[in-house]
Amino acid sequence: MAKQTRVIIETHSLLIVQSRHSRRGWCRLCGAEEEMIALENLDAIPNLERPALEAWLNSADLHRSLADDGSNLICLNSLLARVQKTKSA
């Protein structure tokens, strides 16, 4: 009887579309200049579930800062890290 080998390839992808609403800003928690998105523009990310987002915002997982114009900004680096943490759990 011939020996069989089974190969399983698992892939994940994440698509980030940079909008005109994203901007570069200083993230004090990352200690670097990062891409930021205004809190009111997070609805533009279609596969981001609202209950999960609200839980992340109430935790320390997302890095937030205040822009000069008064808008609340979220560090995209921390958002991506949180999404990856969720997918691996």
C-alpha positions in Angstrom: 0.0 0.0 0.0 1.3 3.4 -1.0 2.2 5.9 1.8 0.1 9.1 1.7 1.1 12.5 3.0 -1.5 15.2 3.7 -0.5 18.8 3.6 -2.8 21.5 5.1 -2.1 25.1 4.3 -3.8 27.7 6.4 -3.8 31.3 5.3 -5.1 34.5 6.8 -5.4 37.9 5.1 -6.1 41.4 6.2 -6.9 44.2 3.9 -6.5 47.8 5.0 -7.8 50.4 2.7 -6.2 53.8 3.5 -8.9 56.4 3.5 -8.7 60.1 3.2 -9.6 60.2 6.8 -6.5 58.4 8.1 -3.5 60.5 9.0 -0.1 60.2 10.6 0.2 61.0 14.2 2.3 60.4 17.3 1.2 57.4 19.3 2.6 57.8 22.8 2.1 54.1 23.7 3.9 52.9 20.6 6.5 55.7 21.0 6.4 56.3 17.3 4.6 58.1 14.5 1.9 55.8 13.3 -1.1 55.8 11.0 -4.2 57.0 12.9 -7.9 56.8 12.1 -10.6 59.0 13.6 -12.9 57.1 15.9 -16.0 58.2 13.9 -14.4 56.7 10.8 -14.1 53.2 12.2 -17.5 52.3 10.7 -15.7 52.4 7.4 -14.1 49.0 8.3 -16.8 46.6 7.2 -15.8 43.4 9.0 -15.1 45.1 12.3 -18.0 44.0 14.6 -19.4 46.8 16.7 -19.7 44.9 20.0 -16.0 43.8 19.8 -14.9 47.3 18.9 -16.7 48.8 21.9 -15.1 46.2 24.2 -11.7 47.0 22.8 -12.3 50.7 23.2 -13.2 50.2 26.9 -10.1 48.1 27.4 -6.5 49.3 27.1 -6.0 47.3 23.9 -6.4 50.3 21.5 -4.1 53.2 21.7 -6.1 56.5 21.6 -5.0 60.1 21.3 -6.6 63.4 20.8 -6.0 65.3 17.6 -5.5 69.1 17.5 -8.9 69.5 16.0 -10.5 67.6 19.0 -11.2 64.3 17.2 -10.4 61.0 18.9 -7.8 59.0 17.0 -7.1 55.3 17.1 -3.6 54.0 16.3 -4.0 51.5 13.4 -1.0 49.6 14.7 -2.8 48.8 17.9 -6.0 48.0 16.1 -4.2 45.5 13.8 -2.5 43.9 16.8 -5.9 43.5 18.5 -7.4 41.9 15.4 -4.5 39.5 15.1 -4.9 38.6 18.9 -8.5 37.8 18.3 -7.9 35.7 15.3 -5.2 33.6 17.0 -7.4 33.0 20.1 
